[in-house]
């Protein structure tokens, strides 16, 4: 017997198998894309927190006096008075130049041993996964 082509059952089976392979491939691609998104956002959040910490350190080192209590850091020196406070929009920096906000970042401050313990936290939810970054440092005013 000479057969040409495929039966309908063979076509349906081959199509179903192809769909399963494509679905698995798509799922792997979507998972890898999601993981990449989370990692890139974590890096951006970390850079934002590091930038905030760098700015706070710079201000504290330039100050003659710094006092940190809870969510408030106040310092004064030759550059005038600078205050950091945790707000609903992020970490606010208030100086004679005005108010600037570092979005997505919160701070916690405590004065100890002639300096200030600074903890900067940033968090965000990416693809229903919480991404958190926390940086802590002890800084002393240099212009005492």
C-alpha positions, 0 to 999 in steps of 0.5 A: 500500500502506497501512502501519501501525506499524513492522517488527521490524527498525525497532524493533530498530534504534531500540532499539539506537541509543537504547542507544548514545546512553544509554551515551554520556550515562552515560559522560560523566556518570560521567566528570564525576562522577569528575573532580568527586570528584577535584577536591573531594578535592584541595581538602580535602587542600590545606586539611588541608595548609594547616591543618597548615602554619599550626599548625606556623608558629604553634608555631615563631613562638611558640618561643624555639628550634626544631630540625628534622631529617628527620621531627622538629621540636622546639621550646621556648619559653614555651608549653613543649616541642612536637614534631612527628613524622611517624608512620604515622597522619599528622603527630603534634603532641606537647605538654604538652596531649597528642598530636594527629594530623593525618591524611593529612599528613607533614612534613619539617623542616630547620634553616637560618639561624636558622629552620626549613624546613618541607615539608608533604606530603599524598597520597591516591588517589581513583578510582585517581588519586594526588592530591598536595599539597606546601607548603613554607615557611621560618619563624623563631622570633620569641621569640628 
